[in-house]
Amino acid sequence: MFKLINILTILVLLTFSSEIADAAPPCQEVIVSITPCLSFIKGQPDPAPGCCSGAKGLAKQANTKLDRQGICECLKGVLPKIGPYDPKRFPLIAQKCGINTLIPPISATTDCTKV
């Protein structure tokens, strides 16, 4: 059942991601990478292994400021569509998954030019 919910979530997010400006990496890749983290940003105590592997892969693609801004803008655009979540849990993904890339709290008011 959980996998079905994840698949449906991915489909919904991919539908809405077409409204988001092109990013490097593409917004669809960002969404697929971060989908396993949804339960964590919604309150689960620990990120799933798939969350850590997706976040690590995404961190490897966040080489430049423009890459990080694109990832931020993508998430800023699609996350409000998943329902309530805690933006302050994003930095915890890096901490709990051993990622050196800083992940800022991402919400509707995040200024992605500052990432």
Sequence and secondary structure as in RCSB ss.txt:
>XXXX:A:sequence
MFKLINILTILVLLTFSSEIADAAPPCQEVIVSITPCLSFIKGQPDPAPGCCSGAKGLAKQANTKLDRQGICECL
KGVLPKIGPYDPKRFPLIAQKCGINTLIPPISATTDCTKV
>XXXX:A:secstr
 HHHHHHHHHHHHHHHHTTS   SS HHHHHHHHGGGHHHHTT SS  HHHHHHHHHHHHH  SHHHHHHHHHHH
HHHGGGG    GGGHHHHHHHHT  S      TT  GGG 
